């Protein structure tokens, strides 16, 4: 299976000159926890996570609209190409200890995102999770990875 078969598209990005609030709004609107940051030529220059934003706001004591994204993004980006084998990408994610990677073209421009959630949901879709013994964790990740609007309503006891 290839990265392009499981990646989430389109990639929603922010620019290196944006403020952190732009990335936070994308995360809220798109129900995601990472946003690729692109340079003026549209190439991935970094990524920013929801944790990066929370920690920056807390440690600096500033609102996100006053924090430049380039001061909180990680410039050490682990990415993959659309035709990369999913198993190889998964190994790379494990080695780099990242949950999500931008999928880029040969020029470094983002085409999509591939996350642990995408991997779990993709395996569930093709039925591969049920075929492998000991995949309870993958089943759980797939279940909690469903988008907000696809999750069952929680009934609350009064």
C-alpha positions as CSV (number, residue, x, y, z in Angstrom):
1,X,0.0,0.0,0.0
2,X,1.3,3.5,-0.9
3,X,1.1,6.7,1.1
4,X,-1.1,8.3,-1.5
5,X,-3.8,5.7,-0.9
6,X,-4.2,6.7,2.8
7,X,-3.1,10.3,3.0
8,X,-5.6,13.0,3.9
9,X,-6.1,15.6,1.3
10,X,-6.0,18.5,0.6
11,X,-3.3,19.6,3.0
12,X,-4.3,22.8,4.8
13,X,-1.2,24.9,5.4
14,X,-0.1,28.2,6.9
15,X,2.8,30.4,5.8
16,X,6.0,31.1,7.7
17,X,5.0,34.7,8.1
18,X,1.6,33.9,9.6
19,X,0.8,34.1,13.3
20,X,0.2,31.0,15.4
21,X,-3.5,31.8,15.6
22,X,-3.8,30.9,11.8
23,X,-2.6,27.4,12.5
24,X,-4.8,27.1,15.5
25,X,-7.9,28.1,13.4
26,X,-6.9,25.5,10.8
27,X,-6.6,22.8,13.5
28,X,-10.0,23.7,14.9
29,X,-11.8,23.9,11.5
30,X,-10.2,20.8,10.1
31,X,-10.1,18.6,13.2
32,X,-6.4,18.0,13.0
33,X,-3.4,18.4,15.3
34,X,-0.6,19.4,12.9
35,X,-0.3,22.0,10.1
36,X,2.5,22.1,7.6
37,X,4.1,25.5,7.4
38,X,5.1,26.6,3.9
39,X,7.7,29.1,2.7
40,X,7.1,31.8,0.1
41,X,7.6,29.2,-2.7
42,X,5.0,26.8,-1.2
43,X,7.5,24.2,0.0
44,X,7.2,22.7,3.5
45,X,9.5,24.7,5.8
46,X,8.2,23.2,9.0
47,X,5.3,21.8,10.9
48,X,3.4,23.1,14.0
49,X,1.4,20.9,16.3
50,X,-1.4,21.7,18.7
51,X,1.1,21.0,21.5
52,X,3.6,23.5,20.1
53,X,0.8,26.2,20.1
54,X,-0.4,25.4,23.6
55,X,3.1,25.4,25.1
56,X,4.1,28.6,23.2
57,X,1.0,30.5,24.5
58,X,1.5,29.2,28.1
59,X,5.3,29.7,28.4
60,X,5.2,33.1,26.7
61,X,2.1,34.3,28.3
62,X,0.9,35.7,25.0
63,X,-2.2,35.2,22.8
64,X,-1.6,33.1,19.7
65,X,-2.4,36.1,17.4
66,X,0.8,37.7,18.7
67,X,3.2,34.7,18.3
68,X,4.9,34.3,14.9
69,X,4.5,30.8,13.6
70,X,8.1,30.6,12.6
71,X,9.1,30.9,16.3
72,X,7.2,27.8,17.3
73,X,7.3,25.5,14.3
74,X,9.7,22.6,14.0
75,X,12.0,22.9,11.0
76,X,13.2,19.4,11.2
77,X,10.4,17.8,9.1
78,X,9.9,14.1,8.6
79,X,8.0,13.7,5.3
80,X,7.3,11.2,2.7
81,X,6.4,11.0,-1.0
82,X,3.1,9.8,-2.4
83,X,4.5,6.5,-3.8
84,X,6.4,5.6,-0.6
85,X,5.4,2.2,0.8
86,X,3.2,2.7,3.9
87,X,5.3,0.2,5.9
88,X,8.5,2.2,5.2
89,X,6.7,5.4,6.2
90,X,5.5,3.8,9.4
91,X,9.0,2.7,10.3
92,X,10.3,6.3,9.6
93,X,7.5,7.7,11.8
94,X,8.6,5.3,14.6
95,X,12.2,6.1,14.3
96,X,11.5,9.9,14.3
97,X,8.8,9.5,17.0
98,X,6.2,11.5,15.0
99,X,2.5,10.8,14.6
100,X,2.0,12.7,11.4
101,X,4.0,13.4,8.3
102,X,3.5,15.7,5.3
103,X,3.3,13.9,2.0
104,X,5.2,16.1,-0.5
105,X,6.0,16.2,-4.2
106,X,9.6,16.2,-5.5
107,X,9.8,19.9,-5.0
108,X,8.8,19.7,-1.4
109,X,5.3,21.1,-1.8
110,X,2.6,19.5,0.3
111,X,0.2,17.1,-1.3
112,X,-1.4,15.7,1.8
113,X,-0.8,14.5,5.4
114,X,-0.4,10.9,6.6
115,X,-1.1,10.2,10.2
116,X,-1.3,7.3,12.6
117,X,-5.0,7.8,12.3
118,X,-4.9,7.5,8.5
119,X,-2.8,4.3,8.8
120,X,-5.3,2.7,11.3
121,X,-8.4,3.8,9.4
122,X,-6.9,2.6,6.1
123,X,-6.0,-0.8,7.6
124,X,-9.5,-1.1,9.0
125,X,-11.0,-0.1,5.7
126,X,-9.2,-2.9,3.8
127,X,-9.9,-5.3,6.6
128,X,-6.2,-5.8,7.4
129,X,-6.6,-5.0,11.1
130,X,-8.9,-8.0,11.7
131,X,-6.5,-10.4,9.9
132,X,-3.5,-9.8,12.1
133,X,-3.4,-11.2,15.7
134,X,-2.6,-8.7,18.5
135,X,-3.9,-5.7,16.6
136,X,-6.2,-4.5,19.4
137,X,-4.2,-1.2,19.7
138,X,-4.7,-0.6,16.0
139,X,-8.5,-1.2,16.3
140,X,-8.6,1.3,19.2
141,X,-6.6,3.9,17.3
142,X,-8.9,3.5,14.3
143,X,-12.0,3.9,16.6
144,X,-10.7,7.1,18.3
145,X,-9.4,8.5,15.0
146,X,-12.8,9.0,13.4
147,X,-13.5,12.6,12.6
148,X,-15.6,14.5,15.2
149,X,-18.7,14.5,13.0
150,X,-18.6,10.7,12.6
151,X,-18.3,9.9,16.3
152,X,-21.4,8.6,18.1
153,X,-23.1,11.0,20.5
154,X,-22.2,10.6,24.1
155,X,-25.1,10.2,26.4
156,X,-24.7,12.0,29.8
157,X,-26.3,10.8,32.9
158,X,-28.0,13.5,34.9
